[in-house]
Amino acid sequence: MDDETLQQAIQLSKDGRKLDARKLLRPFLEVDPENEKAWLWYANSFDLTDEKLKACKTAWFIAQVQKWRSKGLEFYNHSCNHQNWKHLKNPIICCELTK
């Protein structure tokens, strides 16, 4: 699945063809289950149901995980570039020591 498939599904949803959009999004999400945008459009393909709520919660969770990953990478880059640790041969170990 690719970005073109996602764009097709979004257009179908915008055109009111939500069932068709859902049919494209379901396999897309099986291949790329961490795609927040796809989860939001998948949620949009339902009327108010438990499925819509589950999809919205999944999108929110993915957004939080991505934010956490970004903060972790930022911490890693900052910590491992600290001048007192430059002599260490394994920067991953130096970051683990700061936890």
N, C-alpha and C positions, 0 to 999 in steps of 0.2 A: 504494500500500500504506500501511496506517496501523497505529496501535498496536493496534487491535482485531484485525487479522490476526495480529500478533505474539502477542497474548494467546491467540488461538485455537490457534495452533501450539504454544505452551507447554502449554496444557491438553491438547491431543492427545498431546504427548510424555509428560506426567505420567500420562495414562491408558494409556500403553503403546502408543499408536498412532503409533509413531515414523516410519513411512513416510509416513503422512498429514501429520504435522508437517513432514517434510522437503519434501513437495510444496508446502506453503504457504510455507515459509521460502526455498526456492530463488528464486522470483520476488521475494520481499520483499528479499532481499539484492542482487538485481540493481538494484533501485531505490535501496536504502540500503546500499551496500557497507561503510560505516564503522560499522554498528550492532553494537557489541561484544556486546550481549545476544543479538541474533539469531544471531550467529556461534557463541556458546556453546551455544545451544539447537540450532542446526544440527549442531554437533559431537555433541551428546547423541543426535541421531537416528540415529547410526551405531553399530554394534558396533565392536569394536577393529579398525580398518582404517586404511589410509593417508588416506582421506577425513576420518576423525575427527581424525587428527593434523594434517592441513592446516588444518582448520577451527579447531582449538585454537590453532595457531600464528598464524593470521590474527587471532583474537580478542586474543591476547597483543600482537601487533604494533600493532593499533588502540589498545589501552590505552596502549602506550608513546607512540604519536604524540599521543594526546589529552593525556597527561601533559606531553609536550614543548611542545605548543601552549599549555597552561595556564601553564607556566613562562615561555614566551616572552612571553605577554600580561602576566604579572606583572612581568617585567623591563621591558617596554615602558612600562607604567603608572608604575612607579617611576622609571625613567630620564627619561622625558619630563616628569615633574612636578618634576624637580630644579630648584631655584631659579636656578641659573646658566644654564639653557637656556631660560628663559621668554621671552627676547627673540627667540629664533629663530621664524621664521614657519612652518616646516615641521617638525613634531615627528618625522616619519618619518625625515627626514634626520638629525636629532640622534641618534636611536637607532642609525642605521646607522654613525654616526661612533664609537660606543662599542664596536663589535665588535672 
